[in-house]
């Protein structure tokens, strides 16, 4: 997986709360990384990362706070990354990892 090659260790996948879902929770050293995965077809025009609007960022931040409380993690450094997956007309995937894609709002 591209994230593991980038030095991240996947801790949990598809963490669900009533308010929504966190796609991936990873660790990079002492930093907890919340990862949003977005996939789009190239013909749709917008890059997948563009789908992470301000509203989505706010929801992800709230979900991260829920996760930290649920797991009893206090004072942990956090980061929000986006994995952008684009599928072209030939069926080839382009995967891009955007580190620190946004700050907690």
VOLOVO-370049 format. One line per 4 residues: number of its first residue (from 1); their letters; for each residue x, y, z of C-alpha. Coordinates in nm, 4 decimals. Last residue first. Layout:
<sites>
NUM	a	X/Y/Z  ... .
</sites>
This chain:
<sites>
105	xxxx	-1.1126/2.3580/1.1671  -0.8395/2.0967/1.1833  -0.5817/2.1664/0.9155  -0.5968/2.0395/0.5587 .
101	xxxx	-0.4177/1.8126/0.3141  -0.1413/1.7443/0.5654  0.0038/1.4834/0.3313  -0.1658/1.4419/-0.0064 .
97	xxxx	-0.1148/1.0835/-0.1210  -0.1755/1.0323/-0.4900  -0.2992/0.7160/-0.6596  -0.3446/0.7009/-1.0374 .
93	xxxx	-0.5451/0.3917/-1.1323  -0.5502/0.2473/-1.4834  -0.8834/0.1272/-1.6221  -0.8088/0.2444/-1.9752 .
89	xxxx	-1.0518/0.5377/-1.9414  -0.8680/0.6665/-1.6324  -0.9395/0.5871/-1.2679  -0.8291/0.8556/-1.0213 .
85	xxxx	-0.7489/0.7831/-0.6560  -0.6763/1.0720/-0.4163  -0.5554/0.9755/-0.0712  -0.6163/1.2662/0.1647 .
81	xxxx	-0.4245/1.3411/0.4835  -0.5323/1.4985/0.8128  -0.2774/1.5240/1.0937  -0.2854/1.4641/1.4664 .
77	xxxx	-0.0567/1.5105/1.7667  -0.1864/1.3201/2.0687  -0.2696/1.5276/2.3777  -0.5354/1.2883/2.5002 .
73	xxxx	-0.6130/0.9502/2.3510  -0.8897/0.7721/2.5394  -0.9877/0.5627/2.2346  -1.3429/0.6977/2.2214 .
69	xxxx	-1.2242/1.0533/2.2979  -0.9657/1.0446/2.0191  -1.2184/0.8907/1.7792  -1.4842/1.1501/1.8593 .
65	xxxx	-1.2304/1.4293/1.8001  -1.1338/1.2668/1.4689  -1.5015/1.2517/1.3725  -1.5348/1.6242/1.4430 .
61	xxxx	-1.2305/1.6996/1.2267  -1.3675/1.4761/0.9521  -1.6986/1.6658/0.9661  -1.5199/2.0014/0.9372 .
57	xxxx	-1.3108/1.8788/0.6451  -1.6256/1.7520/0.4721  -1.7880/2.0940/0.5139  -1.4762/2.2707/0.3813 .
53	xxxx	-1.4854/2.0434/0.0785  -1.2982/1.7175/0.0333  -1.4356/1.6534/-0.3155  -1.1436/1.8495/-0.4624 .
49	xxxx	-0.9186/1.5615/-0.3514  -1.0829/1.3436/-0.6156  -0.9687/1.5735/-0.8982  -1.2575/1.7374/-1.0777 .
45	xxxx	-1.3391/1.6492/-1.4397  -1.5649/1.3441/-1.4104  -1.3816/1.1838/-1.7069  -1.0864/1.0934/-1.4831 .
41	xxxx	-1.3132/0.8674/-1.2783  -1.3132/0.9493/-0.9107  -1.1940/0.7975/-0.5823  -1.1554/0.9749/-0.2486 .
37	xxxx	-0.9851/0.8293/0.0583  -0.9843/1.0400/0.3766  -0.6940/0.9645/0.6094  -0.6689/1.0510/0.9778 .
33	xxxx	-0.3038/1.0457/1.0847  -0.2016/0.9986/1.4485  0.1477/1.1399/1.4992  0.4027/0.9812/1.7368 .
29	xxxx	0.5837/0.7983/1.4578  0.3492/0.7950/1.1626  0.0343/0.6219/1.2738  -0.2754/0.5573/1.0660 .
25	xxxx	-0.6530/0.5852/1.0954  -0.8285/0.5114/0.7685  -1.1694/0.5806/0.6139  -1.3205/0.7698/0.9081 .
21	xxxx	-1.6971/0.7307/0.8973  -1.9982/0.9433/0.9817  -2.1964/1.1119/1.2614  -2.3245/0.7849/1.4107 .
17	xxxx	-1.9680/0.6630/1.4250  -1.7916/0.4212/1.1958  -1.4192/0.3482/1.1724  -1.3596/0.2223/0.8194 .
13	xxxx	-1.0024/0.1003/0.8691  -0.7822/0.0972/1.1780  -0.4126/0.1213/1.2705  -0.2560/0.1550/0.9240 .
9	xxxx	0.1171/0.2207/0.9625  0.2505/0.5223/0.7752  0.6046/0.5437/0.6395  0.5310/0.6545/0.2817 .
5	xxxx	0.5656/0.2939/0.1614  0.2947/0.2079/0.4153  0.0714/0.4766/0.2686  0.1214/0.3500/-0.0859 .
1	x	0.0000/0.0000/0.0000 .
</sites>
